[in-house]
Amino acid sequence: MSQGWKDSQNAQFGRRRAPPSSNPPPLWQRTLEVVRSSLPSISVPSSPPFPVSLEWDKIAKHPSADPEAGGLHKRRAMNKRVQVANVLAAVKDILSHFPSPSPPHLVEFCASSGYVALPFKVLNPSAHVTILDPKASSINIGFSRIEGLSLPGMQSGVRAVLGTTETFKEVFDIGVALHACGEATDAVLDACIEKRAAFVLCPCCVGRISRYALGYAEGRAPPQSPNPPPPCHEWTKGDTTRTDLVRNVESAWKSSLASMRDSRYDGRPRPRSQKLTQLLEPHHHGAARNFSSLAKASDAGEWSHEEFEARENSACDGNGDNADVNADDNADSKNKKDCKRIVDFDRLNFAEEKGYVCNSFTMMPSSCSPKNEVLFGYPSEWDN
Ligand SMILES: C[S@@+](CC[C@H](N)C(=O)[O-])C[C@H]1O[C@@H](n2cnc3c(N)ncnc32)[C@H](O)[C@@H]1O
């Protein structure tokens, strides 16, 4: 009977079994440990540094300002109200630093039909408010919701605009974005920094950011757009029939997404902050690859590319608040959460390095959405 490697007739003769392999942990895990050991606070969720409550009784007098009027079913509308209350608590805090006596101009980017902007307008009737999104169907709902605001004068100074963050060129004071996907959050942060406006962001998925960070590490060229995109368009009654206008804006937006996807790079060096770059650079594969691994783990763990894409697509459909909000207490979820916090930490430090006073917190109660981190900041010159 053959005895394997001890049998001289066996092809395995003389070969000893290899010792059991001890693979190193995946890159994201090693990178996460590097960050945790330098920044232990990264794992600690922070409560809002101010009370989170909204005068829903005032908003109830304007049913079209309530999230349910945006077409959400009851449970999702309930969660959206909590998310809006948290975002508006940060806006209120920021307004306490706003230096101008004139009413502020608040822009809700990636707004869909204006979940944040419309309650804000009801509570701050003198403010100028813009709802911006490149999807005509959403902007049309936003427009109808504005028309439905019921107090006299309430509709003045509030408008729905069809366009992308990148093509919005007006001056504004506060930019908000609730659940903007991937680099769309970075685009809002960039727009705010460019205009020295304050920001309140609740970022959504980060899977695309992982790919773009890798593209940056590989030295890929930034995406080039063959045609200048159409300018933003203020929505008016009857614009649904202007199919050319709608097609132009939507197709320019989709082709800019496609060109980033094809280039595998969105033109932003990552990590975005000096602080995280310096922390990650000396380890493993350099800052951008390490960062990319964290962003990927945050969205999908060590899943196959197909699973990773499927998950990213479902998150990008705006279903972020349908995921299991209670799946937070195992080590895997905790790791993912910490990876996401590092991506957000990078964004906040980037803003700080551009002269912003920044802070962040986890929405209260955190069960309102698995994407429940709020980042906010205002230009430090506001305190002068
Ligand atoms: C996940 S949804 C979130 C919508 C809404 N804020 C909410 O909380 O439900 C992301 C939104 O961002 C919009 N969006 C994506 N890319 C954008 C861009 N470059 N500029 C402006 N809006 C964008 C989409 O059309 C979509 O309405």
The ligand as a MOL file (V3000), in Angstrom:
LIG
                    3D

  0  0  0     0  0            999 V3000
M  V30 BEGIN CTAB
M  V30 COUNTS 27 29 0 0 0
M  V30 BEGIN ATOM
M  V30 1 C -28.9140 58.1930 -2.9150 0
M  V30 2 S -29.7690 59.4950 -3.6370 0 CHG=1
M  V30 3 C -30.1280 60.5170 -2.2090 0
M  V30 4 C -31.3030 61.4090 -2.4460 0
M  V30 5 C -31.7780 62.1980 -1.2330 0
M  V30 6 N -30.8250 63.1980 -0.8210 0
M  V30 7 C -32.1420 61.3110 -0.0710 0
M  V30 8 O -31.6560 61.5280 1.0250 0
M  V30 9 O -32.9040 60.3630 -0.2760 0 CHG=-1
M  V30 10 C -28.4740 60.3970 -4.4580 0
M  V30 11 C -28.9930 61.5480 -5.3210 0
M  V30 12 O -27.8490 62.2230 -5.8500 0
M  V30 13 C -28.1370 62.6590 -7.1560 0
M  V30 14 N -26.8400 62.8910 -7.8190 0
M  V30 15 C -25.9620 61.9710 -8.2450 0
M  V30 16 N -24.8850 62.5410 -8.8110 0
M  V30 17 C -25.0790 63.8830 -8.7210 0
M  V30 18 C -24.3160 65.0260 -9.1120 0
M  V30 19 N -23.1400 64.8990 -9.7260 0
M  V30 20 N -24.8180 66.2490 -8.8510 0
M  V30 21 C -26.0030 66.3980 -8.2000 0
M  V30 22 N -26.7860 65.3460 -7.8180 0
M  V30 23 C -26.3240 64.1100 -8.0740 0
M  V30 24 C -28.9890 61.5280 -7.7270 0
M  V30 25 O -29.7700 61.9450 -8.8240 0
M  V30 26 C -29.8430 61.1320 -6.5100 0
M  V30 27 O -31.0520 61.8430 -6.4820 0
M  V30 END ATOM
M  V30 BEGIN BOND
M  V30 1 1 1 2
M  V30 2 1 2 3
M  V30 3 1 2 10
M  V30 4 1 3 4
M  V30 5 1 4 5
M  V30 6 1 5 6
M  V30 7 1 5 7
M  V30 8 2 7 8
M  V30 9 1 7 9
M  V30 10 1 10 11
M  V30 11 1 11 12
M  V30 12 1 11 26
M  V30 13 1 12 13
M  V30 14 1 13 14
M  V30 15 1 13 24
M  V30 16 1 14 15
M  V30 17 1 14 23
M  V30 18 2 15 16
M  V30 19 1 16 17
M  V30 20 1 17 18
M  V30 21 2 17 23
M  V30 22 1 18 19
M  V30 23 2 18 20
M  V30 24 1 20 21
M  V30 25 2 21 22
M  V30 26 1 22 23
M  V30 27 1 24 25
M  V30 28 1 24 26
M  V30 29 1 26 27
M  V30 END BOND
M  V30 END CTAB
M  END
